[in-house]
Amino acid sequence: MTQILVTGANGEIGHALIRKLASEGASIVALDLHDIDATLSGFCAESYRGDVRDAEVLGEIGRHHRFSAIYHMASLLSTSGERDPELAHEVNVNGSFNIMKLARAQSGLRGERTKLIFTSSIAVYGLRAGDLRTRPLTEREFLTPCTMYGINKLYVEQMGRYFSEYYKIREGEVPIDFRCLRFPGLISSETLPSGGTTDYGPEMLHAAAQGKPYRCFVRESTRLPFMVMDDAVRALTRLAGAPRSALRHQVYNVTSFSVTAGEIKALIETSFPQADIQFEVSANRQAIVDSWPENVDDSPARAEWGWAPEYSFERAFRDLLIPKVMARYS
Ligand SMILES: NC(=O)c1ccc[n+]([C@@H]2O[C@H](COP(=O)([O-])OP(=O)(O)OC[C@H]3O[C@@H](n4cnc5c(N)ncnc54)[C@H](O)[C@@H]3O)[C@@H](O)[C@H]2O)c1
């Protein structure tokens, strides 16, 4: 029986994705650096504690399973990557290279292209002072990232494209089927982010729901694209399910709404009037955010595999996030 491997299973996206895949009847193998969360293990056929940098562990997993798809999400995020660029490179690049080797081996063993679905980020963009941040950027512009995380993501995008489309394969070898989403900041009602530079959106919400003060590390006027986790997971499974013949690209932008930190604060305050949210800018993190676009153009995803977010800004907070975080912390 073919299975689906999810790396970084304990992460924010992993939690939501595993539940969604399990609800669709998939047989899931989970991999994370730490023991798989007890809340997830019931949804997984098997789980492994292991490091994507460890090629032996991945080889062992590959010997025991046949994967039709691998969702590769194990990663160090942007702020963590700036704290330790060498570790970020090891995990985000070398670890991804190992996962690509696993996908190639699986394609060969199965005689069919194994899908490798990779979660990239708007961190691949790198705007400089004076560049216009307001225009929605296509997948091919301003690819001059300013963080180790963004550089790592961009390289893995290129590596995936190479092994999927260009690598001169040996007689009988089957290429991988690489598919990649560039996500904006993600907001979940279930899990709290750590180590990302778009974390201020979800952190504001979770702090307000718990009655805790929050000091936002970017300016009130900072505008970035965001998406709720439900839409992010829907995008991942929809891209994975699209027929290969419909896809003309390997890397797709997806986005839902583009809002300022001040607009997020104002919407949260309509439900949590006592919320104590103030702005104390971190120069380093503001500089990272200032290198990212205020919006991205996701028209190829819409045209080629029918991407469309279900949640606008207001709907996301009023109908989904606020009721769920209220229930979670009440
Ligand atoms: N959350 C976002 O806003 C966002 C936005 C854009 C892209 N992404 C990307 O989506 C993916 C998942 O993001 P997330 O928010 O779930 O991240 P997360 O930090 O919540 O989870 C990452 C998981 O990877 C695991 N991990 C880290 N190093 C590992 C290693 N060496 N071997 C095995 N596992 C390891 C961690 O234990 C963690 O469970 C990442 O690749 C991230 O770059 C996330």
PDBQT file of the ligand as one rigid body, heavy atoms in Angstrom, charges set to zero:
ROOT
HETATM    1  N1  LIG A 401       3.817  28.961   9.558  1.00  0.00    +0.000 N 
HETATM    2  C1  LIG A 401       4.017  29.880   8.604  1.00  0.00    +0.000 C 
HETATM    3  O1  LIG A 401       3.567  31.035   8.742  1.00  0.00    +0.000 OA
HETATM    4  C2  LIG A 401       4.779  29.508   7.353  1.00  0.00    +0.000 A 
HETATM    5  C3  LIG A 401       4.806  30.415   6.287  1.00  0.00    +0.000 A 
HETATM    6  C4  LIG A 401       5.522  30.084   5.136  1.00  0.00    +0.000 A 
HETATM    7  C5  LIG A 401       6.155  28.861   5.046  1.00  0.00    +0.000 A 
HETATM    8  N2  LIG A 401       6.114  28.000   6.094  1.00  0.00    +0.000 N 
HETATM    9  C6  LIG A 401       6.839  26.737   5.965  1.00  0.00    +0.000 C 
HETATM   10  O2  LIG A 401       5.980  25.654   6.239  1.00  0.00    +0.000 OA
HETATM   11  C7  LIG A 401       6.710  24.602   6.894  1.00  0.00    +0.000 C 
HETATM   12  C8  LIG A 401       6.029  24.240   8.176  1.00  0.00    +0.000 C 
HETATM   13  O3  LIG A 401       5.868  25.407   8.946  1.00  0.00    +0.000 OA
HETATM   14  P1  LIG A 401       5.296  25.353  10.425  1.00  0.00    +0.000 P 
HETATM   15  O4  LIG A 401       4.707  26.668  10.708  1.00  0.00    +0.000 OA
HETATM   16  O5  LIG A 401       4.499  24.127  10.614  1.00  0.00    +0.000 OA
HETATM   17  O6  LIG A 401       6.680  25.268  11.222  1.00  0.00    +0.000 OA
HETATM   18  P2  LIG A 401       6.927  24.798  12.723  1.00  0.00    +0.000 P 
HETATM   19  O7  LIG A 401       8.153  25.500  13.205  1.00  0.00    +0.000 OA
HETATM   20  O8  LIG A 401       5.683  24.921  13.521  1.00  0.00    +0.000 OA
HETATM   21  O9  LIG A 401       7.250  23.253  12.539  1.00  0.00    +0.000 OA
HETATM   22  C9  LIG A 401       8.436  22.781  12.005  1.00  0.00    +0.000 C 
HETATM   23  C10 LIG A 401       8.602  21.345  12.496  1.00  0.00    +0.000 C 
HETATM   24  O10 LIG A 401       9.809  20.830  11.921  1.00  0.00    +0.000 OA
HETATM   25  C11 LIG A 401      10.460  20.062  12.928  1.00  0.00    +0.000 C 
HETATM   26  N3  LIG A 401      11.896  20.026  12.624  1.00  0.00    +0.000 N 
HETATM   27  C12 LIG A 401      12.772  21.054  12.744  1.00  0.00    +0.000 A 
HETATM   28  N4  LIG A 401      13.997  20.626  12.417  1.00  0.00    +0.000 NA
HETATM   29  C13 LIG A 401      13.896  19.333  12.057  1.00  0.00    +0.000 A 
HETATM   30  C14 LIG A 401      14.819  18.346  11.634  1.00  0.00    +0.000 A 
HETATM   31  N5  LIG A 401      16.121  18.640  11.518  1.00  0.00    +0.000 N 
HETATM   32  N6  LIG A 401      14.365  17.107  11.349  1.00  0.00    +0.000 NA
HETATM   33  C15 LIG A 401      13.055  16.796  11.500  1.00  0.00    +0.000 A 
HETATM   34  N7  LIG A 401      12.135  17.683  11.911  1.00  0.00    +0.000 NA
HETATM   35  C16 LIG A 401      12.547  18.933  12.200  1.00  0.00    +0.000 A 
HETATM   36  C17 LIG A 401      10.176  20.791  14.230  1.00  0.00    +0.000 C 
HETATM   37  O11 LIG A 401      10.355  19.921  15.345  1.00  0.00    +0.000 OA
HETATM   38  C18 LIG A 401       8.745  21.244  14.024  1.00  0.00    +0.000 C 
HETATM   39  O12 LIG A 401       7.831  20.290  14.523  1.00  0.00    +0.000 OA
HETATM   40  C19 LIG A 401       8.126  25.113   7.073  1.00  0.00    +0.000 C 
HETATM   41  O13 LIG A 401       8.921  24.612   6.028  1.00  0.00    +0.000 OA
HETATM   42  C20 LIG A 401       7.978  26.598   6.952  1.00  0.00    +0.000 C 
HETATM   43  O14 LIG A 401       9.151  27.185   6.459  1.00  0.00    +0.000 OA
HETATM   44  C21 LIG A 401       5.434  28.287   7.231  1.00  0.00    +0.000 A 
ENDROOT
TORSDOF 0
